[in-house]
Amino acid sequence: MEEKILSKEELIQLFEDEKIIDSGKGWIMGEKEIEIIALHDVDPKFLQDVTNAKFYKIIVKGN
């Protein structure tokens, strides 16, 4: 799986459709463990809520 950049709404939909599952130890998409990285328009040191980004990047963990 390649990196994917998704909007917040698209990411929420993947969780609602159970295409991304929280295993309690990490996130699983398909057969692979993934990382979800928030992409912000402002410098992170000014952020109050890191979960409130407009876009997120999904990458396979360990790559």
DAMOKA-V663535 format. One line per field, one symbol per residue. ss: DSSP state (@ for helix, = for strand, . for the rest). burial: 1 if it has 24 or more other ideal C-beta (glycine too) atoms within 12 Angstrom, else 0. Layout:
ss: ???
burial: ???
//
This chain:
ss: ...====@@@@@@@@@...===....===..========....@@@........======...
burial: 000101000010010000010000001110000101011000000000000000010100000
//
